[in-house]
Amino acid sequence: MRLLVRFAEAVGATKLVDIEAAHIDGCLYLGEVSLDFVERMVSWGGRVRVPTTLNVGSVDLIHPELFRGDEALGKNGARLMRAHEELGCVPTFTCAPYQTIFRPRFGAQIAWAESNAIVFANSVLGARTNRYGDFIDLCCALTGRAPYYGLHVTENRRATVLVDIEEFAEGERDAGSICVAAGHAIGRRCGDRIPVIRGLPKESSEDDLKALGAVAASAGAVALFHAVGLTPEAPTLQAACGGVEPQETLRLSRTDIRDTIRNLSTVAEGTPLAAISMGTPHFSIGEFERLMPLLSGGKATVDIYINTNREVLAELENRGWRVTLEAAGVTLVIDTCTYVTAIIRDMSGAVMTNSGKWAYYAPGNIGVDVAFGSLAECMASARSGKVVRL
């Protein structure tokens, strides 16, 4: 509580607010300080006071044999994950807690860390959280309180930037790719301001909005976006802006969208691939439903990794899909993600992904060239062993 009060003073909050849930990012091992802090709380008998989910860790506790990094790092990473469980946290180990049973309600005051989870909760669900970082997120969970400032406050949630997207013709638009491109452009151009987006395809799914928010929070510091007619606080442009004119208008043409999609790749069509990696944020059951029909074209010639969570894994097993996926050459990665830890077996070539967030982070995090493409392009490329465009 002392740490939380000091933090509240630093951000100018004059009071604390009760929270309904927390999501902890600090279970990814970043050094001894990670363990020192959490194990001190464990030694004091600490217990979280609200339902508290956990973000990805450094290892897949279900499939520990997948970890290919330093042995000491792996052991400490697993130790840190289990220490959080001792505090009463739920071992979800997912960056997409909003796609589990711990999905917050509209208007709920929560304290979430993990950039994509924050922006999804605020934008798509209409829950309320600021961008909480390591240690402060756990302080919120242990006290059941958060500083009342920023996006917890209604008047701070109105959009100040209008993003207008030029309409694509019916046959040439792919909602998923358009959302990723829009998110990347918004992150780079809006920083931490709140945009309202007009012109996204009406058929944009929850997973498309998930991808938009994830890359916007990576390329910038977006914690909340509104999409007219698609997100709960933006039934109209006027509602999203709180009846005030936007301070700035950004226009994204079809050319801007195409250029952004192309620039997410660091390699060209035809480049040999070492692997495919998808599920950043973690693959939902809906994304697996779209993937299953694409498995019939033949077995992959390169490794395919799909990051997902324990709840989705259980559903895959219930449907009998896990066996089908593994027979098609898919490695299911649980509890972690391929861009934050050493999982990928072959790093000798480029890696293809349908995730804007993975494409943004992987070159710097794990030192690979990246090809970005649609789900269908990723699967066609997996069979050919090189980048294919459809």
C-alpha positions in Angstrom: 0.0 0.0 0.0 2.9 2.4 0.7 4.2 1.7 -2.9 0.8 2.3 -4.3 0.2 5.5 -2.5 3.6 6.8 -3.6 2.8 5.9 -7.2 -0.6 7.6 -6.9 1.2 10.8 -5.7 3.6 10.6 -8.6 0.8 10.4 -11.2 -1.3 13.1 -9.5 -4.1 10.9 -8.3 -6.0 12.2 -5.3 -7.7 9.0 -4.3 -7.8 5.2 -4.8 -10.6 3.3 -6.4 -11.8 -0.3 -5.6 -11.0 -2.7 -8.5 -12.8 -5.9 -9.6 -9.8 -7.7 -11.2 -6.1 -7.5 -12.0 -3.8 -8.9 -14.7 -0.1 -9.3 -13.9 2.7 -8.8 -16.4 5.5 -9.3 -13.9 5.6 -13.1 -14.2 8.0 -12.8 -17.3 11.5 -13.2 -15.8 13.7 -10.2 -16.4 16.3 -10.8 -13.8 16.8 -11.3 -10.0 14.7 -8.3 -9.2 11.6 -10.1 -10.5 12.1 -12.9 -8.1 13.2 -10.6 -5.2 10.0 -8.6 -5.3 7.5 -11.4 -5.7 9.1 -13.8 -3.2 9.2 -11.1 -0.6 5.5 -10.8 -1.0 5.2 -14.6 -0.7 7.3 -14.6 2.5 5.0 -12.1 4.1 2.0 -14.3 3.4 0.6 -12.0 0.7 -2.6 -12.9 -1.1 -4.3 -11.1 -3.9 -7.7 -9.6 -3.0 -9.4 -9.7 -6.4 -9.5 -12.3 -9.2 -6.0 -11.9 -10.7 -4.8 -13.4 -14.0 -1.2 -13.9 -15.1 0.4 -12.9 -18.3 2.8 -15.1 -20.3 5.9 -16.3 -18.5 9.3 -17.3 -19.7 8.6 -21.0 -20.2 5.8 -23.3 -21.2 5.1 -25.1 -18.0 3.0 -27.7 -19.8 5.7 -28.4 -22.4 9.0 -27.5 -20.7 10.9 -29.5 -23.4 10.2 -26.7 -25.9 12.5 -24.2 -24.0 15.8 -23.8 -25.8 17.4 -21.0 -23.8 19.8 -20.8 -20.8 19.1 -23.4 -18.2 19.3 -21.0 -15.3 16.9 -18.5 -17.0 14.5 -21.3 -17.6 14.5 -22.5 -14.0 14.2 -18.9 -12.6 11.4 -18.2 -15.1 9.4 -21.2 -13.9 10.1 -20.3 -10.3 8.8 -16.8 -10.8 5.6 -18.1 -12.5 4.9 -20.5 -9.6 5.6 -17.8 -7.0 2.8 -15.7 -8.4 0.5 -18.8 -8.0 1.5 -18.9 -4.3 0.0 -15.3 -4.0 -3.3 -16.7 -5.2 -3.1 -15.6 -8.8 -4.8 -17.8 -11.4 -2.3 -19.6 -13.6 -3.8 -18.4 -16.9 -0.3 -17.3 -18.3 -1.9 -15.6 -21.3 -1.6 -12.2 -22.9 -5.3 -12.5 -23.8 -7.1 -12.8 -20.4 -10.2 -11.2 -22.1 -10.7 -14.4 -24.0 -11.0 -16.5 -20.8 -13.7 -16.8 -18.2 -12.1 -13.7 -16.5 -13.5 -11.3 -19.1 -14.3 -8.0 -17.3 -17.7 -6.4 -17.7 -18.4 -3.0 -19.3 -17.5 -0.2 -17.0 -15.5 -2.4 -14.6 -12.6 -0.7 -12.8 -9.6 -3.0 -13.2 -5.8 -2.9 -12.9 -4.4 -4.6 -15.9 -0.8 -4.8 -17.2 0.3 -6.2 -20.7 -0.2 -3.6 -23.4 -2.6 -5.5 -25.7 -4.7 -6.6 -22.8 -5.0 -3.0 -21.6 -6.1 -1.6 -24.9 -8.5 -4.5 -25.5 -10.2 -4.1 -22.1 -10.6 -0.4 -22.5 -11.6 -0.3 -26.2 -13.5 -3.5 -27.0 -15.0 -4.3 -23.6 -15.4 -0.8 -22.2 -13.7 -1.7 -18.9 -11.4 0.8 -17.3 -7.7 0.5 -16.7 -4.5 2.5 -17.1 -1.2 1.1 -18.4 0.1 -0.6 -15.2 3.6 -1.9 -15.2 5.5 -4.6 -13.3 5.2 -4.5 -9.5 2.6 -1.8 -9.5 0.1 -4.2 -11.1 0.8 -6.7 -8.2 0.4 -3.9 -5.6 -3.0 -3.2 -7.1 -3.9 -6.9 -6.9 -2.7 -7.3 -3.3 -4.6 -4.3 -2.1 -7.7 -4.4 -4.3 -7.1 -0.7 -5.2 -5.8 1.4 -8.0 -5.0 5.2 -8.3 -8.1 7.0 -9.6 -6.7 8.9 -12.6 -6.3 8.7 -16.3 -8.6 6.2 -18.1 -10.4 5.3 -14.8 -12.1 8.7 -15.1 -15.0 9.1 -17.6 -14.0 12.5 -18.9 -10.5 11.3 -19.8 -11.8 8.6 -22.2 -13.0 10.8 -25.0 -11.2 10.7 -28.3 -9.1 13.6 -29.4 -7.9 12.4 -32.8 -10.1 11.3 -35.7 -8.6 8.6 -38.0 -10.4 8.4 -41.3 -9.8 5.2 -43.4 -10.5 5.3 -47.1 -13.0 2.6 -48.0 -11.8 -0.5 -49.8 -13.9 -2.1 -52.5 -15.8 -5.3 -51.4 -13.5 -7.7 -53.2 -10.2 -6.2 -52.2 -10.6 -5.7 -48.5 -9.3 -8.1 -45.8 -10.5 -6.9 -42.5 -7.7 -8.5 -40.5 -4.9 -6.9 -42.6 -6.7 -3.5 -42.6 -7.0 -3.6 -38.8 -3.3 -4.5 -38.4 -2.2 -1.7 -40.7 -4.5 0.8 -39.1 -3.2 -0.1 -35.7 0.4 0.2 -36.7 -0.2 3.6 -38.3 -2.2 4.8 -35.3 0.5 3.7 -32.9 3.2 5.6 -34.8 1.1 8.7 -35.3 -1.0 9.0 -32.2 1.5 8.0 -29.4 -0.6 7.9 -26.2 -3.5 10.0 -27.5 -7.0 8.5 -27.9 -8.1 8.0 -31.5 -11.5 7.3 -32.9 -11.4 5.3 -36.1 -14.0 5.8 -38.9 -14.0 3.5 -41.9 -13.0 0.1 -40.5 -14.7 -2.8 -42.3 -18.1 -3.5 -40.7 -17.2 -7.2 -40.6 -14.2 -6.6 -38.4 -14.3 -9.3 -35.8 -13.2 -9.2 -32.1 -10.0 -10.9 -33.2 -9.4 -8.2 -35.8 -9.8 -5.5 -33.2 -7.5 -7.5 -30.9 -4.8 -7.4 -33.5 -5.4 -3.6 -34.1 -5.0 -2.8 -30.5 -2.0 -5.0 -30.0 0.1 -3.4 -32.7 -1.1 0.1 -31.8 0.1 -0.4 -28.2 3.4 -1.8 -29.5 4.2 0.8 -32.2 2.9 3.6 -29.9 1.5 3.8 -26.4 -2.2 3.6 -27.2 -4.3 2.4 -24.2 -7.7 3.1 -25.7 -9.2 3.5 -29.2 -12.7 3.9 -30.3 -14.1 2.5 -33.6 -17.3 4.0 -34.8 -20.1 1.4 -34.8 -17.8 -1.3 -33.5 -16.7 -0.5 -29.9 -19.1 0.1 -27.0 -18.2 3.7 -26.3 -18.4 4.8 -30.0 -22.0 4.2 -31.3 -21.4 7.5 -33.1 -18.4 9.8 -33.8 -19.9 12.4 -31.5 -20.3 10.0 -28.6 -16.7 8.9 -28.9 -15.5 12.5 -28.8 -17.8 13.5 -26.0 -19.5 16.1 -28.2 -16.2 17.9 -28.7 -14.5 18.4 -32.1 -11.3 16.3 -32.5 -8.1 18.2 -32.2 -6.6 16.5 -35.3 -7.7 14.4 -38.2 -5.5 11.8 -39.7 -6.4 10.2 -43.1 -5.3 6.8 -44.1 -5.7 6.0 -47.8 -5.8 2.6 -49.4 -2.2 3.2 -50.5 -1.2 4.0 -46.9 -2.8 0.8 -45.7 -1.1 -1.3 -48.4 2.3 0.4 -47.8 2.0 -0.2 -44.0 1.2 -3.9 -44.6 4.2 -4.3 -47.0 6.5 -2.5 -44.6 5.8 -4.9 -41.8 7.9 -7.5 -43.7 11.7 -7.3 -43.8 11.9 -9.9 -46.6 10.4 -10.2 -50.1 8.1 -12.8 -51.7 9.9 -16.0 -52.4 12.3 -15.7 -49.5 13.1 -19.1 -47.8 11.4 -19.6 -44.4 12.7 -21.3 -41.2 9.3 -21.2 -39.4 5.8 -19.8 -39.1 4.7 -18.2 -35.8 1.2 -17.1 -35.0 -0.8 -16.3 -31.9 0.5 -13.0 -30.7 -1.7 -12.1 -28.9 -2.7 -15.7 -28.1 -4.8 -17.5 -30.7 -8.5 -17.7 -29.8 -10.8 -20.6 -30.5 -12.3 -18.5 -33.2 -8.9 -18.2 -34.9 -8.4 -21.9 -34.7 -11.8 -22.3 -36.4 -10.6 -20.3 -39.3 -7.3 -22.2 -39.4 -8.7 -25.8 -39.4 -10.0 -25.7 -43.1 -6.6 -24.5 -44.2 -4.8 -27.6 -42.9 -6.1 -29.7 -45.8 -3.7 -28.5 -48.4 -0.9 -30.8 -47.3 1.7 -31.0 -44.5 4.0 -28.1 -43.8 7.6 -28.2 -44.8 8.7 -25.8 -42.0 7.8 -25.6 -38.3 4.6 -23.9 -37.4 4.3 -22.5 -33.9 0.9 -21.2 -32.5 0.9 -19.5 -29.1 -2.3 -20.0 -27.1 -3.6 -20.4 -23.6 -4.6 -23.3 -21.4 -8.3 -22.7 -21.7 -8.2 -22.8 -25.5 -5.9 -25.8 -25.4 -8.6 -27.7 -23.4 -11.2 -26.7 -26.0 -8.9 -28.0 -28.8 -8.7 -31.3 -27.0 -12.4 -31.5 -26.4 -13.0 -31.0 -30.2 -10.3 -33.5 -31.1 -8.4 -30.7 -33.0 -5.1 -31.0 -31.1 -4.2 -34.3 -32.8 -5.1 -32.9 -36.2 -3.0 -29.8 -35.6 0.0 -31.7 -34.5 -0.3 -34.1 -37.4 -0.2 -31.1 -39.7 3.1 -30.0 -38.2 1.8 -27.4 -35.7 3.6 -27.0 -32.4 1.2 -25.6 -29.7 3.0 -23.2 -27.4 1.3 -22.6 -24.0 2.0 -20.2 -21.2 4.5 -18.1 -23.2 5.2 -16.6 -26.7 7.9 -17.3 -29.3 9.0 -13.6 -29.5 9.8 -13.4 -25.7 11.6 -16.7 -25.1 13.8 -19.2 -26.9 11.3 -21.7 -28.5 11.9 -21.7 -32.3 14.1 -24.6 -33.2 15.4 -23.3 -36.6 16.6 -19.6 -36.7 18.5 -20.0 -40.0 15.9 -18.2 -42.1 13.0 -15.7 -42.0 9.9 -16.4 -39.9 6.4 -15.6 -41.2 3.6 -14.3 -39.1 0.0 -13.0 -39.3 0.6 -10.9 -36.2 1.5 -7.2 -36.5 2.8 -7.2 -32.9 5.1 -10.2 -33.6 6.3 -8.6 -36.8 7.1 -5.4 -34.9 9.0 -6.9 -31.9 10.6 -10.1 -33.2 13.4 -8.6 -35.3 14.7 -6.7 -32.2 13.8 -9.4 -29.6 15.1 -12.6 -31.2 17.0 -11.3 -34.3 15.0 -12.8 -37.2 13.8 -11.4 -40.5 10.0 -11.3 -40.7 7.4 -11.8 -43.4 3.9 -10.5 -42.5 0.9 -12.0 -44.2 -2.6 -13.2 -43.8 -3.5 -16.5 -42.1 -4.0 -18.1 -45.6 -0.7 -16.8 -46.8 1.1 -18.1 -43.7 -0.3 -21.6 -44.3 0.5 -21.6 -48.0 4.0 -20.4 -47.2 4.4 -23.2 -44.6 3.7 -25.8 -47.3 6.0 -24.2 -49.8 8.8 -23.4 -47.4 9.1 -19.8 -48.8 7.1 -16.6 -48.6 3.9 -16.9 -50.8 1.5 -14.1 -51.6 -2.1 -14.9 -52.5 
